[in-house]
Amino acid sequence: MSIDRSTVRIIGAGPTGALLAILLQRRGHTVELYEGRSDPRGVTADSGRSINLALADRGIHALQLAGVFQALHQALLPMRGRLIHHAEGGTSLQPYGQRPNELIYSISRHRLNQTLLDVAARQPGVSVHFEHRFEAAEFDERMALIRDLRQDRLIRVPMQPLLATDGAGSWMRRRMTMMQLIEAQETDLAHGYKELSIPADAAGRYKMAADALHIWPRGNYMLIALPNEDGSFTATLFLAKHGETSFESLTDKVAIEEFLSRSFPDARELMPDCIAEFQEHPVGFLGTVLAKPWHYRDMTALIGDSAHAIVPFHGQGMNCCFEDCVEFDGCMGRHTSWEGVFAEFGALRKPNTDAIGAMALDNYLEMRERVANPKFQLQQALSLELERRFPQRFIPRYSMVMFHHEIPYQTAQQRGTVQTQLLDELTSDGVASLADVDFKRAEREIHARLAPIS
């Protein structure tokens, strides 16, 4: 059982669109991929406009299924935990997991996109059209209007179907919403971000530990840093857009210098160009997109961020989008109509993307506030100990999300809620260390409240 091998058109040639093109081609489809920007291959990334990506198990699984992972392997930089830079000085490492394979990987968004496009463009039957911007959809006529920016002319392409992987600011989603074909909500986070840089030393070496994600948690704001291949780090400052301490209030060099030196003194010493970067780089948008349904009849479907953009604080944006591609591919094998594919895909994925969207927002509070709290650190240690003792029943929520692609996001969220309650109960009443924990009580409660993970 399969769909007729028709031509599929995709708008948006970012990582999601490129990966989807590869999977569609493997099912025998001709693929036309349209991208409004110029070809990113052979050019350097725009400075200050993207967050380094964290690749975890769900994304790796998708890349492996598509046969792309090996082409990216050399570009991956392993990170084994969060290295917390405390406000009072000093650092501490919080491991992501307790097994050798429980790592996440830093990768350049630009490098990832280049590689996926290279692989997609080499496939017979895949054509990539850069500087071709989607402008409108005429659903009555089943046609989309795409502007060829090089020749400044409109071309009409059939929606038989047209898949929209055009990101959080999706023009297709906004067009469908405007025509009241779907409902969509875009929620702008009160915080934004700016990228800063920590260059390599004179010998091209890292100035900090390269096997960790560095975090400077400061309550209402934070700085993070991820390693790059050239010995540098990409640092990202997350801060309120408006208010007393915000991107809006920090405009002159003196105020920026005082803020960075006071809040992140050890990082400031490593960022020689941070004042100029702070002033020159734009404030990046952070927000959540919720839409329903994700498709209209058999003509078009939203996939990836265009359907469900999330904030980046769980390192799952890209991984979630890649998982979309895997699920979409699976739905194609079970249906003979595009409308059937679209309907099942939305029904399967939306509960899970809603769940990771909520968990990503919660993780922002964890990263900027809780990680420095001794009670949180005790609960993290206890969480790993309970996993060691009861591996079939207790897996930390973070681990379920990052290292277990076979566990749906919604399941991770539901079990995580129960586990958080257990951790709160087991660390109350004067419990100050693992030695104080009543593990017999823990065993009773875990067996009573957490079924084995199938």
Buried (B, 14 or more C-beta within 10 A) or exposed (E): EEBEEEBBBBBBBBBBBBBBBBBBBEBEBBBBBBBBBEBBBEEEBEEBEBBBBBBBBBBBBBBEBBEBBEEBEEBBBBBBBBBBBEBEEEBEEBBBBEEEEBBBBBBBBBBBBBBBBEBBBEBEBBBBBBBBBBEBBEBEEBBBBBBBBEEEEEBEBBBBBBBBBBBBBBBBBBBBBEEEBBEBEBEEBEBBBBBBBBBBEEEEEBBBBBBBBBBBBBEBBBBBBBBBEEBBBBBBBBBBBEEEBBBBEBEEEEEBBEBBEEBBEBBBEBBEEBBEBBEEBEBBBBBBBBBEBBBBBBBBBBBBBBBBBBBBBBBBBBBBBBBBBBBBBBBBEEBEEBBBBBBBBBEBBBBBBBBBBBBBBBBBEBBBBBBBEEBBBBBBBBBBBBBEEBEEBBBBBBBBBBBBBEBBBBBBBEBBEBBBEBBEBBBEEEBEEEEEBEBEEBBEBBEEBBEEBE
